[in-house]
Amino acid sequence: MKKYYIKMNDKNYLSIGNVIEIIKEIASNKSATQSEIFLCIFNVNNINNTAINNYCIGYRPIPIELKKKYQDLKEEYFKDKYVYTDIIISIISILDNKIYSNIENKIEFINNSVKLKNVITNLLKICSVDKNIKKEYISMLKELNNYDALIELLNYSILENNQPIYKQDINIKINKNELDEYLKIKLYFGRSYINSLIELSKQDNMYACAELGSLEFDGLVSGIKDYEKSYKYYLISAKKGHPKACFMIANLMLTGKIKFDFDIMWEYLNKSIKLNSAAGYNTLGLCYLKGINPNNDINIEKAKECFNISSEYGYVYAFNNLGRLYEEKDMETAIKYYKISADMNESWALNKVGEYYRKKGDFKTAFIYYNKAIECPINERCLYAYYNLAKFYYENGNKCVNIKRDSKKAKDYYNKSGIKE
């Protein structure tokens, strides 16, 4: 198993880390810290230094609540072109080691800053070697003044860049002939797609069987979820070493969707792990947490070890399980894990983080997370987020987030939650 991250502070990627690093290099105030510049860019008063470091080097994506600040600024800019001026003047203050206030023509002041121009010039050099940035975009940036150019560069580094990237070794034997036959159907067939998969599955094609297992699991063949058929297809595929199929054999049993057989479950769960299945490691952790193992013992440390391995693959549910382990005794550590999952757009975690902020009285941030939770794919949405949003619109609304009472919307969200009181 291997884990790789983009090195966000390498000079070949337009990241927030590189923006901060270049500001530090050019600043007259050589004592300016990464944290000071980060707080200035996001216009916040405090944030954990370790978290800032992780955001800057790419071990964590920029959190949702901070991205939301820049998404709002970007939208507001079309109505008020001055919305970024205070942030950028604060950056110039760091660059010049001088506090600027009561500037009359703020945009003109920004456009005349020599040091800011140097920052932009150096960031454009990074853009020129960033494979994700098109030459046309760079040409456009070169035509802009200091103010608009830095706005573009900040918005791109915060809202557009992708981080982190997880890679893992593939530890399975590819059956080329079976894969070729499967891909012919996957890539070229139209209306006869499922029937073609069924015909191919009669030849025990591992890829077709795994696909049909998934389709039967979701009820996309007959319109009704058929877990027995799903298991049958997955078993054919699992015997040939398909990682997901191996995991799903265990999953179907552990979730009570088919008859439980410990020996078969344990065999295929461990087979999925030998094939480096992140989901398999996470599920093994749950087995140790619940005492479902050969010794029938609950082993918290073993569970944590499995969750940690799964999380190294970037498996979102492993972060949720690590959070649950810490929640009763150390909520601050738990919320760090939930935030990682939330930043990867996992709906349950988004709602969980929303609840955390709501209980702290930070309704604005809670509202952001609840809304993000219901934007996730429909079959993955945490329904409690609808319930929590309904409460924002119920009775007198919520003055903290400038929401007026809206009984229709409150009722709609409440009904979608499925919660009955």
Buried (B, 14 or more C-beta within 10 A) or exposed (E): EEEEBBBBBBEEBBBBBBBBBBBBEBBEBEEBBBBBBBBBBBBEEEBEEEBBBBBBBBBBBBBBBBBBBBBEBBEEBEEEEEBBBEBBBBBBBBBBEEEEEEBEEBBEBBBEBEBBBBBBEBBBEBBEEBEEBEEEBBEEBEEBBBBBBBBBBBBBBBBEBEBBEBEBEEEBEEBEEBBEBBEEBBEEEEEEBBEBBBEBBEEEBBBBBBBBBBBBBEEEBEEEBBBEBBBBBBBBBBBBBBBBBBBBBBBBBBEEBBEEEEEBBBBBBBBBBEBBBBBBBBBBBBBBBEEBBEEEEEBEEBBBBBBBBBBBBBBBBBBBBBBBBBBEEEBEBBBBBBBBBBBBBBBBBBBBBBBBBBEEEBBEBBBBBBBBBBEBEEEEBBBBBBBBBBBBBBEEBBEEEEBEEBEEBBEBBBEBBEEEE
